[in-house]
């Protein structure tokens, strides 16, 4: 898992497969697993007090802060 700065006020949380394991998978399966991991991480963060930016399904979540825009 890695935090990638996205501007001054946001972080993209990237959860990547083990590169050694990913090399042994077909590309389509590897992409599908990556999208599923990103969606799971988005769901986990959304269940806690994190403000997550809307984005395409399966994209690594963009964390904007601990609360939503109203709080």
Beta strands, then each sheet from edge to edge (+ up, - down):
strand 1: 2-5
strand 2: 11-14
strand 3: 51-52
strand 4: 62-65
sheet 1: 1+ 2- 4+ 3-
end
